[in-house]
Amino acid sequence: MDEGSPEPDFLEHGGRPRLPRLPSPGWRPSRGASILATVTLAIGLAAGYAIGHGQGRGTVAAPEKRAEPAGQASRGVASGTIAAVAPPASTGFGLALTEDPGTCSVQAGRDLQLGIPVTNRSGETVLLESVKPVPLMPGMLKVLSWRWDPCGFDHDGIVPDTVALGPGETTWVTAVVQPLVACPGPAPLQFQVTYSINSQKSTFNLPGFPDLSAVHYSGCPAPAA
């Protein structure tokens, strides 16, 4: 091999090619070979970094979003937007007033005074505000007036507009009606009472007179004993 040649020599011996002879320890590659080797190494390193960096990005999985536990699902809901609505409490107004046994009736000319006793069965004071006598058979009775009093009494015309009944107390309410038929026997008359307990108003129907056949009225058959 000529000195300065970059190619190794191949020596033949006995017709067989021999392995290239390694350069001696003191041999140095040419400047062109060094530059080529450096460029090749740089290109290899760059390609390896790009491949490795791309693979690294492809293998990193996005963090999985954990499902929120069922017990925490409502944490994002504004407080107060979900509220259980409790049913309104029953005041028992229908049991506050009862109609006691026993009625009263008085005939004054063609008019009839029909009264019932009303008792407060609640543990609170009941304020009786008004009463509406309700004939259940139109055309048989005409309602003229009502008052907080038993039949035949009007206290000289001074009748209270409202009555406060304490627990267990009783008062009377009387309706003044005029029969529109000769004998109002089968006509029923109810009493619709409006009252309040602790400023809570309610209306309740009391049975009154289911059948006026039990009431004496002139010119009509006497009530059954």
C-alpha positions as CSV (number, residue, x, y, z in Angstrom):
1,M,0.0,0.0,0.0
2,D,1.3,3.4,-1.0
3,E,1.8,5.8,1.8
4,G,-1.0,8.2,2.1
5,S,-3.6,5.9,0.4
6,P,-6.8,5.7,2.3
7,E,-7.6,2.2,1.1
8,P,-6.1,-0.8,2.9
9,D,-4.0,-3.2,0.9
10,F,-5.2,-6.7,0.0
11,L,-2.4,-9.2,-0.4
12,E,-2.7,-12.5,-2.2
13,H,-1.0,-15.6,-1.0
14,G,-1.5,-18.9,-2.7
15,G,-4.4,-17.6,-4.8
16,R,-6.5,-16.7,-1.8
17,P,-7.3,-13.2,-0.8
18,R,-6.1,-12.2,2.7
19,L,-7.9,-10.1,5.2
20,P,-7.2,-6.5,5.0
21,R,-4.3,-5.5,7.2
22,L,-5.2,-3.2,10.0
23,P,-3.5,0.1,10.1
24,S,-0.6,0.4,12.3
25,P,-1.0,2.2,15.6
26,G,0.7,5.2,14.3
27,W,-1.6,5.5,11.2
28,R,-4.0,8.5,11.1
29,P,-6.9,8.8,8.7
30,S,-7.0,11.5,6.1
31,R,-8.8,14.8,6.8
32,G,-11.5,14.0,4.3
33,A,-12.2,10.7,6.0
34,S,-12.4,12.3,9.4
35,I,-14.9,14.9,8.2
36,L,-17.1,12.2,6.5
37,A,-17.1,10.1,9.7
38,T,-18.0,13.1,11.8
39,V,-20.9,14.1,9.6
40,T,-22.1,10.5,9.4
41,L,-22.0,10.2,13.2
42,A,-23.9,13.5,13.7
43,I,-26.6,12.4,11.2
44,G,-27.0,9.1,13.0
45,L,-27.3,10.7,16.4
46,A,-29.9,13.2,15.1
47,A,-31.9,10.5,13.5
48,G,-31.8,8.3,16.6
49,Y,-32.9,11.3,18.8
50,A,-35.8,12.0,16.5
51,I,-36.9,8.4,16.4
52,G,-36.6,8.0,20.2
53,H,-38.3,11.3,20.9
54,G,-41.2,10.5,18.6
55,Q,-41.7,7.0,20.1
56,G,-41.6,8.5,23.6
57,R,-44.4,10.9,22.7
58,G,-46.4,8.2,21.2
59,T,-46.2,5.9,24.1
60,V,-47.2,8.4,26.8
61,A,-50.9,8.0,27.3
62,A,-53.1,10.9,28.4
63,P,-54.1,10.6,32.1
64,E,-57.4,8.8,32.4
65,K,-60.2,10.9,34.0
66,R,-61.4,9.1,37.0
67,A,-65.2,8.8,37.4
68,E,-66.4,10.7,40.4
69,P,-67.8,8.4,43.1
70,A,-71.6,8.4,43.3
71,G,-71.5,9.9,46.8
72,Q,-69.7,13.0,45.4
73,A,-71.6,13.4,42.2
74,S,-73.6,16.4,43.6
75,R,-70.5,18.4,44.7
76,G,-70.7,20.5,41.6
77,V,-74.4,21.4,42.0
78,A,-75.0,24.7,43.7
79,S,-76.2,24.4,47.2
80,G,-80.0,24.7,47.5
81,T,-80.8,23.8,43.9
82,I,-82.0,20.3,44.9
83,A,-84.3,20.3,47.8
84,A,-86.7,17.7,49.0
85,V,-90.1,19.1,49.2
86,A,-92.0,17.8,52.3
87,P,-95.8,17.5,52.0
88,P,-97.8,20.2,53.9
89,A,-98.6,19.1,57.4
90,S,-102.3,18.5,58.1
91,T,-103.7,20.9,60.6
92,G,-106.7,18.7,61.4
93,F,-109.1,21.6,60.9
94,G,-111.8,19.2,59.9
95,L,-111.7,17.8,63.4
96,A,-111.5,21.1,65.2
97,L,-115.2,21.8,65.1
98,T,-118.0,19.3,65.6
99,E,-121.8,19.6,65.7
100,D,-123.1,18.3,68.9
101,P,-126.4,16.3,69.1
102,G,-129.5,18.4,69.6
103,T,-130.9,21.2,67.4
104,C,-133.4,24.0,67.9
105,S,-136.2,25.3,65.7
106,V,-138.6,28.2,66.1
107,Q,-141.3,29.4,63.7
108,A,-141.8,33.1,63.5
109,G,-144.6,33.9,61.0
110,R,-143.6,32.1,57.8
111,D,-139.9,32.1,58.8
112,L,-138.0,29.3,60.5
113,Q,-135.1,29.7,62.9
114,L,-132.9,26.7,62.7
115,G,-129.9,26.3,65.1
116,I,-127.1,23.9,65.9
117,P,-124.5,23.7,68.7
118,V,-120.9,24.0,67.6
119,T,-118.1,22.7,69.9
120,N,-114.3,23.3,69.6
121,R,-112.7,19.9,69.9
122,S,-109.1,21.1,69.3
123,G,-106.5,22.1,71.8
124,E,-106.3,25.6,70.4
125,T,-108.6,28.6,70.5
126,V,-110.8,28.7,67.4
127,L,-112.0,32.0,66.1
128,L,-115.4,31.6,64.4
129,E,-115.6,34.2,61.6
130,S,-118.7,33.5,59.5
131,V,-121.4,31.0,58.6
132,K,-123.1,30.3,55.3
133,P,-126.4,28.3,55.5
134,V,-126.5,26.1,52.4
135,P,-129.8,24.7,51.2
136,L,-129.1,21.5,49.3
137,M,-132.4,21.5,47.4
138,P,-132.8,24.8,45.5
139,G,-136.3,26.2,45.3
140,M,-137.4,24.9,48.7
141,L,-135.7,27.3,51.2
142,K,-134.6,31.0,51.0
143,V,-131.9,32.0,53.5
144,L,-132.6,35.3,55.2
145,S,-129.8,35.7,57.8
146,W,-127.7,33.9,60.4
147,R,-126.2,34.8,63.8
148,W,-124.2,33.4,66.7
149,D,-127.1,32.6,69.0
150,P,-129.6,29.8,69.7
151,C,-133.1,30.0,68.3
152,G,-135.3,32.7,69.7
153,F,-132.5,34.8,71.1
154,D,-130.9,37.9,69.6
155,H,-129.7,39.7,72.7
156,D,-131.7,42.8,71.8
157,G,-130.1,42.9,68.3
158,I,-126.5,42.9,69.6
159,V,-124.9,39.9,67.9
160,P,-121.1,39.5,67.7
161,D,-119.5,39.2,64.3
162,T,-117.0,36.7,65.5
163,V,-116.8,34.3,68.4
164,A,-113.6,32.9,70.1
165,L,-114.1,29.4,71.3
166,G,-111.6,27.9,73.7
167,P,-110.8,24.2,73.8
168,G,-114.0,22.3,74.7
169,E,-116.3,25.4,74.5
170,T,-119.6,25.4,72.7
171,T,-121.7,28.1,71.0
172,W,-124.8,28.1,68.9
173,V,-125.3,29.3,65.3
174,T,-128.8,29.9,63.9
175,A,-130.0,30.4,60.4
176,V,-133.2,32.2,59.6
177,V,-134.9,30.7,56.5
178,Q,-138.2,31.1,54.7
179,P,-139.8,28.0,53.2
180,L,-140.8,28.4,49.6
181,V,-143.1,25.4,49.7
182,A,-146.1,24.6,51.9
183,C,-144.2,21.9,53.8
184,P,-140.3,22.0,53.7
185,G,-140.1,18.5,55.1
186,P,-137.6,16.9,52.8
187,A,-135.3,19.9,52.4
188,P,-131.8,19.6,54.0
189,L,-129.8,22.6,55.3
190,Q,-126.0,22.5,56.0
191,F,-123.9,25.1,57.7
192,Q,-120.6,26.2,56.1
193,V,-118.4,27.6,58.9
194,T,-115.3,29.8,58.2
195,Y,-112.9,30.0,61.1
196,S,-109.2,30.3,61.9
197,I,-106.7,28.7,64.3
198,N,-103.4,30.6,64.9
199,S,-104.3,32.9,62.0
200,Q,-104.7,30.0,59.6
201,K,-108.2,30.2,58.0
202,S,-110.3,27.2,57.0
203,T,-113.8,26.3,56.0
204,F,-115.7,23.3,57.1
205,N,-119.2,22.0,56.5
206,L,-121.4,20.9,59.4
207,P,-124.3,18.6,58.6
208,G,-127.0,20.8,60.1
209,F,-130.4,19.5,59.2
210,P,-130.4,16.5,56.9
211,D,-134.2,16.5,56.7
212,L,-136.6,19.2,57.9
213,S,-139.3,16.6,58.4
214,A,-138.2,16.6,62.1
215,V,-139.0,20.3,62.4
216,H,-142.5,21.5,63.4
217,Y,-144.0,23.8,60.8
218,S,-147.6,25.0,60.9
219,G,-150.0,23.3,58.4
220,C,-147.6,20.3,57.9
221,P,-147.7,16.8,59.4
222,A,-146.3,16.6,62.9
223,P,-142.7,15.3,63.2
224,A,-142.5,11.7,64.1
225,A,-141.9,11.1,67.8
